Amino acid sequence: MGKGRKKKAFNFQKKDRFMNFQMIKWEKSKGIEFLKKIGIKKNFALLDFGARIGHYSIPAAFIVGKKGKVYALDKNESALDELKEKSEKLSLENIKIVKTDGRLQTDFPDSYFDTVLLYDILHFLNKSQRKILFTEILRMLKKNGILSVYPKHINSDYPMREFENLTIKDIIREIEKFGLIFSKKICDTISHDDFLNYGCVINFKKRNENE
Ligand SMILES: C[S@@+](CC[C@H](N)C(=O)[O-])C[C@H]1O[C@@H](n2cnc3c(N)ncnc32)[C@H](O)[C@@H]1O
């Protein structure tokens, strides 16, 4: 470096503040629009499985309203504490925090949820764990209920962990074996970790017994 030219240190704090602002704005505006496209409606009971700090639980709570409920489930206590703080600031009393030990079966009753979100979580689970989770989701979903999956980290999108060799078609094929029918793919600018990126989620409907 030439004399007198000081390298400008990257200001992480400033970047964090910007990301924070960008995500908060997304949760209250574009995130709501996106989740409406997924099919989430007023009064719904929704389970956000692996919710972390609630980038999806928050917009979902705005949509389902006071008579609806969003259960934000995670095994990460500090992430859930952050979500609790955020929801209190926004007076979102319809977000219920569910801290687990990572087990994939739950205490929710049969046919309880209108929608279950599995966003950016499945790559953590191996095939036999996913089997337990999909079976559980089928049990918890109402007839015609929606399972929405964000299959991040498949082979074409920052491949990682259990998903590194899988395609979106592989995921659809796997989930359809569990009595869930692929219904649509929705792509947009959506949240990943604490950033926005272009991504696609895939929706499934619970098969009717007479289908
Ligand atoms: C990458 S984050 C995705 C967060 C959120 N769904 C989103 O898209 O912004 C994955 C989350 O899943 C949680 N998780 C992973 N395995 C889990 C399990 N078996 N039970 C509950 N939570 C789990 C992690 O603690 C983490 O908060």
The ligand as a Gaussian input file, in Angstrom:
#p B3LYP/6-31G(d) Opt

LIG

0 1
 C      -31.136000     -22.072000       8.525000
 S      -32.271000     -21.811000       9.804000
 C      -33.764000     -21.407000       8.921000
 C      -34.625000     -20.485000       9.738000
 C      -35.941000     -20.059000       9.095000
 N      -36.780000     -21.175000       8.737000
 C      -35.687000     -19.203000       7.896000
 O      -35.805000     -19.685000       6.760000
 O      -35.323000     -18.014000       8.101000
 C      -32.621000     -23.467000      10.347000
 C      -33.241000     -23.517000      11.717000
 O      -33.712000     -24.839000      11.944000
 C      -33.453000     -25.187000      13.276000
 N      -33.426000     -26.649000      13.388000
 C      -32.605000     -27.519000      12.769000
 N      -32.919000     -28.799000      13.113000
 C      -33.971000     -28.707000      13.965000
 C      -34.754000     -29.671000      14.675000
 N      -34.499000     -30.977000      14.585000
 N      -35.752000     -29.231000      15.460000
 C      -36.006000     -27.902000      15.584000
 N      -35.297000     -26.944000      14.940000
 C      -34.295000     -27.334000      14.148000
 C      -32.131000     -24.529000      13.594000
 O      -31.960000     -24.370000      14.986000
 C      -32.261000     -23.201000      12.850000
 O      -32.778000     -22.193000      13.663000

